[in-house]
Amino acid sequence: MYDWLIVGAGFAGSVLAERLASERNERVLLIDRRNHIGGNAYDCYDDQGLLIHQYGPHIFHTNSRQIFDHLSRFTEWRPYEHRVLAKVDDKLVPIPINLDTVNKLYGLSLTSEELQDWFKARAEPVDEIKTSEDVVVSVVGRELYEKFFRGYTRKQWGLDPSELDKSVTSRVPTRTNRDDRYFGDEFQFMPKHGYTRMFETMVSHPNIHVMTQTDYADVKDTIPHRRVIYTGPIDEYFDFRFGKLPYRSLRFEHVTLDQAWHQPVGVVNYPQTEDYTRITEYKYLTGQEHAKTALTYEYPSAEGDPYYPIPKPENQELFKKYERLALATPDVWFVGRLATYRYYNMDQIVGQALATFRRINESLPANADTSSVQAMPASAALAS
């Protein structure tokens, strides 16, 4: 008899498996339908010995010392500050938009103070910021919105920014200085030996049994367990009772080139041209020295594995129906991006998992009979 059946061996499931096994001394069965652990952060070596991210680039960054210290138990780190260029009007310019972006794109020599006035002169007044279009045009105006955001968003989401919640483009800041880092967080690192090695260390506890290529439907009634932590799509758990929640997927084309480098930074975005949204060159991310280089071309898709919950009001209404079912389901905790239908960064999912563990400790004595204990869905345990 397992104390916990955890569905999904990504960040949410693996963090909780380790905490339950090591801190509560409970037996955990950790399953994943894929043939590996690590979820979308899984990395591996290609045929040429280059370390690649199988599901596109995953860059760790956080402002939380607690989250960084927790993951540091399972990996050493290498410092890495992510930089992204966008190909706009046949020029490679920094994204997020900064002083150098505008000066290079328009052949100007503005100062930071002058750029503030330049943005203000082009910004469009918006009474209430509701959509992703509102976010951008209210800060930098229509022209930069068209150049950098509209085409990219249409490719990425299959929707116009005017149809998407403001949270999508709010993730990308606008700067008036020359800071060309994609993220501004205090802790910006990559696992020194890769994400997969970190996950392997995390779930190596003797109380954890890992089964890959295993579907929840195949074991839920055959392997005895007391409680469930579910990190998959919440609509799938309830057999799509109210219909499918919309997700955006991705298709990846991995390429190895017989040259040392291909592009000047780790990621180049293509908001105006090409069917793909970006090209990633992994040696920037991993620090690996190799005579060849590995790239990934990313193609957004409406079909395939669910990656991104689509942030629209009607989708949130549908999710709320499933959330009400989750609240009424005993002995099941719903945790992670797919189970709570929110677009979280990796560090936020780790924070959510740690918060869920604290609430489990508060509500449930270790190795207790849970027959009278109601589940606490992850929506009640979001990272602060």
C-alpha positions in Angstrom: 0.0 0.0 0.0 1.4 3.4 -1.0 0.6 6.4 1.0 0.6 8.6 -2.1 0.1 8.1 -5.8 1.5 11.1 -7.6 0.5 11.6 -11.2 3.1 13.5 -13.2 6.9 13.5 -12.6 7.5 17.2 -13.5 8.3 19.9 -11.0 5.1 19.7 -9.0 5.0 16.0 -8.7 8.7 15.5 -8.1 9.0 18.2 -5.4 6.0 16.8 -3.5 7.3 13.2 -3.9 10.6 14.2 -2.3 9.0 16.2 0.5 6.5 13.4 1.4 9.1 10.7 1.3 11.8 12.5 3.2 9.9 14.7 5.7 6.9 12.5 6.4 8.6 9.1 5.8 5.7 8.0 3.6 5.7 5.7 0.6 5.2 7.3 -2.7 4.5 5.9 -6.2 5.4 8.6 -8.8 4.1 7.9 -12.3 4.4 9.6 -15.7 2.9 8.6 -19.0 6.1 9.7 -20.8 9.2 7.5 -20.8 11.1 9.9 -18.5 10.9 12.1 -15.5 11.3 15.8 -15.4 8.2 16.8 -17.3 8.7 19.5 -19.9 12.0 20.5 -18.3 13.5 17.1 -19.3 16.9 17.4 -21.0 19.0 14.8 -22.7 22.1 14.3 -24.9 21.5 14.0 -28.7 23.4 11.6 -31.0 26.3 14.1 -31.2 26.6 14.4 -27.4 25.0 17.8 -27.2 22.7 18.5 -24.2 19.4 19.7 -25.5 16.0 20.5 -23.9 13.5 18.0 -25.5 10.6 20.4 -25.0 12.1 23.7 -25.8 14.3 26.1 -23.6 13.7 26.1 -19.8 15.5 28.9 -18.1 15.5 28.9 -14.3 15.0 32.3 -12.6 13.4 33.3 -9.4 13.3 36.1 -6.8 12.6 33.6 -4.0 15.6 32.6 -1.8 13.4 29.8 -0.4 12.8 28.2 -3.8 16.4 28.6 -4.9 17.7 27.1 -1.7 15.3 24.2 -1.9 16.4 23.2 -5.4 20.0 23.7 -4.4 19.7 20.5 -2.4 19.5 18.5 -5.6 21.9 20.4 -8.0 24.9 22.6 -8.4 24.3 25.7 -10.5 26.0 27.6 -13.3 25.2 31.4 -13.6 23.3 32.2 -16.7 21.5 35.5 -17.6 19.2 34.8 -20.6 19.3 37.2 -23.5 16.9 37.2 -26.5 17.0 39.0 -29.8 14.1 39.5 -32.1 14.4 39.7 -35.9 12.4 42.8 -36.7 12.6 44.7 -40.0 15.6 42.5 -40.9 17.5 43.6 -37.8 18.4 41.7 -34.7 17.3 43.8 -31.7 17.0 43.1 -28.0 13.7 41.9 -26.6 12.3 43.0 -24.1 12.3 46.4 -25.8 15.0 48.7 -24.3 17.0 51.7 -25.3 19.2 49.9 -27.7 16.1 48.3 -29.4 14.6 51.6 -30.3 17.9 53.3 -31.2 18.9 50.5 -33.5 15.5 50.0 -35.1 15.0 53.6 -35.9 18.6 54.9 -36.3 18.3 57.1 -33.3 20.6 58.1 -30.4 18.1 58.7 -27.6 19.0 58.8 -24.0 17.0 56.9 -21.3 15.2 60.2 -20.4 14.4 60.9 -24.0 13.1 57.4 -24.6 10.6 57.9 -21.8 9.2 60.9 -23.7 9.4 59.0 -27.0 7.2 56.2 -25.5 4.8 58.7 -24.0 4.3 60.4 -27.3 3.3 57.1 -29.0 1.4 55.4 -26.2 -2.4 55.1 -26.7 -4.6 55.9 -23.7 -6.6 52.9 -22.5 -9.3 53.4 -19.9 -9.1 49.9 -18.5 -6.3 47.4 -19.2 -8.0 44.1 -20.1 -6.3 42.5 -23.0 -2.8 41.8 -24.1 -3.1 44.4 -26.8 -4.1 47.0 -24.2 -1.0 46.3 -22.2 1.4 47.0 -25.0 -0.2 49.9 -26.9 -0.8 51.8 -23.6 3.0 51.7 -23.0 4.8 51.8 -26.3 2.1 52.5 -28.9 0.7 50.8 -31.9 3.8 50.6 -34.2 6.0 48.7 -31.8 3.0 46.5 -30.8 2.6 45.5 -34.5 6.3 44.9 -35.0 7.1 42.9 -31.9 3.9 41.5 -30.3 0.9 41.0 -32.7 2.4 38.6 -35.1 4.3 36.6 -32.5 1.2 36.3 -30.3 -0.9 35.2 -33.2 1.6 32.5 -34.0 2.1 31.4 -30.4 -1.6 31.4 -29.3 -3.5 31.2 -32.6 -5.4 34.3 -31.4 -5.0 38.1 -31.7 -3.7 39.8 -28.6 -7.0 41.7 -28.4 -8.6 38.3 -27.6 -6.2 37.3 -24.8 -6.1 38.2 -21.2 -3.6 41.0 -20.2 -1.4 38.4 -18.4 0.2 37.2 -21.6 2.0 40.3 -22.6 2.3 41.6 -19.0 5.1 39.0 -18.6 7.4 41.0 -20.9 8.6 44.3 -19.5 9.6 47.5 -21.4 12.8 49.2 -20.3 14.2 52.6 -20.9 17.8 51.6 -20.0 20.2 49.2 -21.8 19.5 46.2 -19.7 19.2 43.4 -22.3 18.6 40.5 -19.9 15.3 38.8 -20.6 14.6 38.3 -16.8 15.4 40.7 -14.0 15.2 38.1 -11.1 17.7 38.0 -8.3 18.6 34.3 -8.9 19.3 33.4 -12.5 21.0 30.0 -12.9 20.9 26.7 -14.8 21.4 23.3 -13.3 25.1 22.6 -13.7 24.5 19.0 -15.0 21.1 19.5 -16.5 17.5 19.3 -15.3 17.2 15.6 -15.7 20.1 15.0 -13.3 18.5 17.3 -10.8 15.2 15.4 -11.0 17.0 12.1 -10.7 18.6 13.2 -7.5 15.4 14.7 -6.2 13.4 11.4 -6.5 16.2 9.0 -5.5 14.8 8.5 -2.0 14.1 4.9 -1.1 10.5 5.7 -0.2 9.9 6.8 -3.8 9.1 4.3 -6.5 9.1 5.7 -10.1 7.1 4.2 -13.0 7.3 5.9 -16.4 5.3 5.0 -19.5 2.4 4.6 -17.0 -1.0 6.1 -17.3 -3.1 7.0 -14.3 -6.1 5.2 -15.8 -4.1 2.0 -15.8 -3.1 2.0 -12.2 -5.7 4.0 -10.2 -7.8 0.9 -9.5 -5.0 -1.7 -9.5 -2.3 -0.4 -7.3 -3.4 0.3 -3.7 -2.8 3.8 -2.4 -4.4 6.1 0.2 -4.2 9.5 -1.5 -3.5 11.1 -4.9 -1.6 14.2 -6.0 -2.7 14.9 -9.6 -0.6 17.3 -11.8 -2.2 16.4 -15.2 -5.0 18.3 -17.0 -7.9 18.7 -14.6 -10.5 18.2 -17.3 -9.0 14.8 -18.1 -9.2 13.7 -14.5 -12.9 14.3 -14.6 -13.3 12.6 -18.0 -14.0 15.9 -19.7 -17.4 16.1 -18.0 -18.0 19.7 -19.0 -16.0 19.6 -22.2 -12.3 20.0 -23.0 -10.3 22.9 -21.7 -8.4 24.6 -24.5 -4.6 24.4 -24.5 -1.9 25.5 -26.9 0.7 23.0 -27.9 4.1 23.0 -29.5 6.0 21.0 -32.1 9.8 20.9 -31.9 12.3 20.4 -34.7 15.8 19.6 -33.3 18.8 20.2 -35.5 22.5 19.6 -35.1 24.9 21.7 -37.2 28.5 21.1 -38.1 29.6 24.5 -36.8 30.5 25.9 -33.4 27.8 28.6 -33.2 24.7 29.6 -35.2 23.4 32.8 -33.6 24.6 35.5 -31.2 22.4 34.7 -28.2 20.6 31.7 -26.8 17.2 32.5 -28.3 16.2 34.5 -31.4 12.4 35.3 -31.8 10.7 35.8 -35.2 7.6 38.0 -34.7 7.3 39.1 -38.3 8.6 36.2 -40.5 8.7 32.4 -40.5 6.2 29.8 -39.3 8.3 29.1 -36.2 8.3 31.5 -33.2 11.9 31.1 -32.1 15.2 29.3 -32.5 17.1 28.1 -29.4 20.9 27.4 -29.4 21.6 25.3 -26.3 25.3 25.7 -25.7 24.6 29.3 -24.5 22.2 27.8 -21.9 24.3 24.8 -20.9 27.8 26.2 -21.1 28.8 23.0 -23.0 32.0 23.1 -25.1 31.5 21.2 -28.4 32.6 21.5 -32.0 29.0 21.3 -33.2 25.9 23.1 -32.0 22.3 22.0 -31.4 19.2 24.1 -32.3 15.5 23.8 -31.7 12.9 25.4 -33.9 9.6 25.9 -32.2 6.2 25.7 -34.0 3.1 26.5 -32.1 0.1 24.1 -32.7 -3.5 23.7 -31.8 -3.0 19.9 -31.5 -0.6 17.8 -29.4 0.4 17.6 -25.7 -1.1 20.5 -23.6 1.5 23.1 -22.8 -0.2 26.5 -22.3 -3.6 27.1 -20.8 -5.2 29.7 -23.0 -6.1 32.8 -20.9 -9.5 33.8 -22.0 -12.5 34.6 -19.6 -14.7 31.8 -21.1 -11.9 29.3 -20.5 -11.6 30.4 -16.9 -15.4 29.9 -16.4 -15.0 26.4 -17.7 -12.1 25.7 -15.4 -14.1 26.9 -12.4 -16.6 24.2 -13.1 -13.8 21.6 -12.8 -12.4 23.4 -9.8 -15.7 22.9 -8.0 -15.5 19.2 -8.7 -12.0 19.2 -7.3 -13.0 20.8 -4.1 -15.6 18.1 -3.6 -13.2 15.2 -4.3 -11.7 13.7 -1.2 -8.1 12.6 -0.9 -6.9 14.2 -4.1 -4.7 17.3 -4.3 -4.6 19.1 -7.7 -1.2 20.9 -8.3 0.7 22.4 -11.2 0.1 24.3 -14.4 -2.3 21.8 -16.0 -4.2 20.9 -12.8 -4.9 24.5 -11.9 -5.1 25.8 -15.5 -2.6 28.6 -15.1 0.5 29.6 -16.9 3.1 29.3 -14.2 6.9 29.6 -14.4 9.0 26.8 -13.1 9.8 28.5 -9.8 6.1 29.3 -9.2 5.3 25.6 -9.6 8.0 24.7 -7.1 6.6 27.4 -4.7 3.1 26.0 -5.2 4.3 22.5 -4.5 6.0 23.6 -1.3 3.0 25.5 -0.2 0.8 22.4 -0.9 3.2 20.3 1.2 2.8 22.7 4.1 -0.9 22.6 3.9 -0.9 18.8 3.8 1.2 18.8 7.0 -1.3 21.2 8.6 -4.4 19.2 7.7 -3.2 15.6 7.7 -1.1 13.8 10.3 1.6 11.6 8.7 0.5 8.1 7.7 -3.1 9.0 8.8 -6.2 7.3 7.6 -7.7 10.0 5.3 -11.2 8.5 4.9 -12.7 11.6 6.5 -10.3 14.2 5.1 -11.5 16.4 2.2 -9.0 17.2 -0.5 -7.4 20.6 -0.7 -7.0 21.5 -4.4 -3.9 23.4 -5.4 -6.0 26.5 -6.1 -5.9 26.9 -2.3 -2.2 26.5 -2.1 -0.8 28.9 -4.7 2.7 30.2 -4.4 2.8 33.7 -2.9 
